[in-house]
């Protein structure tokens, strides 16, 4: 139990240190740099996940269509019997 509490305390300290660093960095940024950082963050949070989901969706469609085409070709191919 003591090790778990120490681990949670260490994680909490790391998160608070990271947040303090981020707030100091934002405080030192010029307005154009702050706008650029906001645009990059908006891109990462909204457009990038959409692109990944669409990529996965179309990849699944491509695999499904490919499986249907390959299955149809195998079904239409004449079978050779070896005796």
N, C-alpha and C positions, 0 to 999 in steps of 0.2 A: 504494500500500500504506500509505503514511504517513497519507493522508487517511482511509482505512478504519479504521486503528487509532485515530486521533483521534476519529472518530465513535463508535466502540465505547466508548472511554474516556468521552466526554461522556454517552452513554446510561447507562453504568454509574454515573457520578457523579449523574445525575438520579434514577436509581432508588434509590440509597442515600440521597440527600437526602429523597426521598419517604418511604422506609421509616422514617427517623429522625423525620420530622415525624409520621407516623402513630403511632409508638410513644410519642412525647411526648404526643400528643393522647389516646391510650388511657390513659396513665398519669395524666392530669389529670381523667379522667372519673369522675363519681360512679357508684356501683353501679347505680342505676336507669337512668342514661344509657347505661352500658355494656350493660345488659340490652336496652334499646331498640335500640341499635346492632347488637347481635347478632341480634335478631329481624328487623330490616330487612335485614341481610346474608343471613340464612337465607331470607327471602322472595325476595330478588333471585337467590340461587343455586339455589333449588329450585322455587318455585311459579311464578315468572315464565317461565322456559323451558318449563315444562309447559304453561302457558297459551298461549304462542306456538305450540308444536307442535300443540296441539289446534286452535287457530284455523286454522292452515295446513291441517291434515288435513280439517276440516269445510269449509273454503273449496274445497279440491280436490273433495270430494264434491259440493258445490253446483254447481260448474262442470261436472262430469261429468254430473250429472243434468240440468242445464239444456241441455247439448249434446245429450243423448239426446232430450229433449222437443222441442227445436227441430228436430232431424233428423226426428223422427216427424211433426211438423206439416208440414214441407216435403214429405215423402214422400206424405202423405195429401191434400195440396192438389191440386185438379184443375189440369192444365196448360192454359193458353190458347195456342192457335196463331194467330199473326198472319200473314196472307198478304199 
